[in-house]
Amino acid sequence: MVILTDRQIRAARALLGWTQTTLSDRALVAPSVVKRAENGERIRSATMRAICDALYKAGVRFAVDDEGESVKILHSATAPPAAPGAEGAEPPARRPKATRGRT
């Protein structure tokens, strides 16, 4: 199981632009639990897993190695949707033609 540090949780939230409330909503935990986790207090392992899963689903990746802790976010997770008409944008949805009583 991945155990995140308080710094990693805060950094991940910052990368995503999330508040503690947003993270608590995504992880289905109380906001006070996120605050405690970010203050370095112990929380249940199932709760830590829920926080980790919510951040992972949002595109955040964590690592701990000899050089220290790291947090990164996948580019595709933060890329804004393409503008209409731009390369890679989905074509606009077509509305069905009105039939005005024809059968």
N, C-alpha and C positions, 0 to 999 in steps of 0.2 A: 504494500500500500504506500502511496506517495503521501508524505507528510509535508505540507507546505509550511513555510515560515511566515511569520506575520509580515515581513517585508515583501515576500512574494505575492501575498494576497493583495496588499496595498498597491504594489506595482502593477499587478494584473488589472485591478480595477481602474487605475489611472490610464493604462493603455487603452482600455475599452471606453473610458469616459463614463463609467458607471458610478453611482453613489452606493453607499452601503445598503440603502433600501433596495436599489435595483438588484444588487447581488443577492440580497436575502430573498427577494421575490423569485429570482431565477433558480435559486438553490432550494426554495421552499423551506427556509429556516427563518427564525425570528431575527429582526435587525439587531437586537442586542447580542445575538450569537456571533454575527459578523464582526461587531465591535469588539467583542471579547477575543475572537480569533486574531484580529488585527492588533490587539494590545498584547499578544503573546500569551494569553491565558489558555489553559487546557480546555479543549472541547471534546465531545465524544467523537470517536473515530468515524461513526456513521455520518455524523454532521460534517466532519472534515471532508469526507468522501463526497457529500452532496455539494459542498462549496467547490471542491476540485472539479467535479463533473460539470457544474454550471459554467465554470471558467473554460474548461476544455471544449465544451460544446460551442462556446463563443469564439473559439480559435486560439486560445492562449495555450502555450506550451511551457513547461517548467523543466529545469535541470539543476542538479547539484553535482559539482565535480571538484577536483582538487583546487580549481581556481575560484570557487565560490558558488553562489546561487545565481541563476539567471531566469529571466522571464522573457518570452517573445510572443508575438502575435502573428498569426499567419496573414499574409497580405490579403488573401481572398476574403478573410473574415471582416476586414475593415474597409474594403473597397466600396465606394459609394456606387449606387446603381448607375448604369450608363444613361446619358441623356437621350431622350427620344431622337431617333435619326442617327445617333452616333454608331460607329462600328461596334458590334457586339450587343447593341440594344435590341430588345425584343420588338417586333413590329407592333403597332397599335392594334388592339382588338377591333375587329369589324363588327358593326351592329347589324343584326339581321334586317332585311328589307321589310317594311310594313306591307301587309297584303290587303288591307282595307276590305274585309269581308269576302275576299275571294277564297274559294275552297278547291 
